[in-house]
Amino acid sequence: MADATDGWRYLVLYDGECGMCDRSVQWLLRHDHRRVLRFTPLQGETARPYVGGATTFSTMVLVERGAGGERVYQRSRAVLRILRALGGAWHLIAWLRVLPDLLIDLPYRVIARYRYRWFGHADACRIPDPATRQLFLP
């Protein structure tokens, strides 16, 4: 298993104070059998270059490293790329990427708008358990 400080390929940036985002990260940890994903809260120092001075975080972000450099995906595009990275049957859902952003982002935006009301708000990010701590960056 690779160390979190190694040359990661997929970095998931999530709202560390959002109950739904926390549940999403926990789901990804359970389904990332190859351990290709690394995680960092949008409020953390690792995310800072990707979010600038943003103070509200209503989207999941994926930073993907490849031969051509880094590419940043947001909202539903990030989710679809993450599912693709998981491989297996999850890879099949990524076919939705052929749909226009307007169509696939609409449900994402609705959920993002009401996520604190529906899933709660935390005062701080959850501390990862020892088995997965190496997958998280500050």
N, C-alpha and C positions, 0 to 999 in steps of 0.2 A: 504494500500500500504506500502511495506517495505521501510525502509530507506536505502540509498546507503551504509552506513557504517555497515549494518547488515551482517549476515552470508550469503553473496551472493553465489549462486550456479554456475552462468554463468557470466564470465567476458570477455567482448569483447575488445581486444586491437587493435587499428586501427591507421593508420598514420594520425595524426591530421593536417598535412599540405597538404593532398591530397584531391583534389576536389571530386574524385570518392569515396574515403573512407567516406568523409563527407556525400555525398548523400546516401551511403549505410547505414550509421548510422541513418540518417533521415528516411530512408525506414524502418529500423528495429524498430525505435521508433513508427512509425505508425502501424506496424503489431504486435508488442509485447503487445497484449491486457491484458495479465496476469502480465505484468511488471516483468518478470523473469530475464531479461538481465540487466547487469550493464556494463558501458563503461569507458574506460580510454585510452587516447592517448598513443601510443608507446613511445612518447617523455616524458611522465610523470613519476613521482616518483613511482606510484603504479605499473607501467609496468616494472620498472627497474630490479626486480629480475627475470623476465621472458625473458628479452631480453639481459641481460648482458651489455656489452659495445658496442653493435651495434650502428652504426651511420647512417646506411641506413635501411629503413624499407619498404620492398617490399612485405610484406605479412600481412594478417589479422591473428590474433591469438585468440584462445578461450581457456580460462582456465576454466575447469569444476571441481567443487568440488563435491565429493561424499563420501560414506562410506570408500572407499579405498584410500582417499587422493585426491590430485590434479592431473589432467591430462591436458596436454597441446597439443592442436591441431593447425596446421598451414595450410595455403593455402586452398585448396578445402575441406580438412577434417574439418577445422574450420567452413567453410561456411555451410557444410552439417549438422554438429552438431548444429549450430545456428538455422538452419531451423527446425531441429528436436525439439529443445527447444521451438520454437514458437508454436508448436502443430498445430492443425487444418489441413487444406489441405497442409500446408507447410511441415508437417511431412512426407507426401507421397514422396516428392522429395528426402528425405534422403535415399531412397532405392539405390541411386547412389553410396552409400558407399561400395557396394559389388564390384564395379569396381576397378581395380588396380590404385594406385596412379599415375603412369606414364600417364595413359589415362585421368584421371580427372584433373590432375594438369597442363596438357599441355595448355588448354585454359586459365586457371588461370594465368600461367606464362606469356603468351603473353599479356594479359590485364595488368598485373602488370608492365610489362616492358614499356608499352606505356601510362600508366595511366596519368602521368603528361602532356604529349603532348595532349592527348585526352580530359582530364577533368580539367586541370589546376593545379596550385600549389599555396598554401596560405602561407603567412609568419608566420602564427600562427593558433592555433586551434580556431574554432568557439566557442563562449561562449554559453552554452546551455540556452534556454529560461527558465523562472521561473517554468513552468509546468513540465519540465523534469530534472531540475538541480540536483535533489536528486538521479538521476540514474547514475550520472557521478562521478568518483573518480579522484583525482588529478594525 
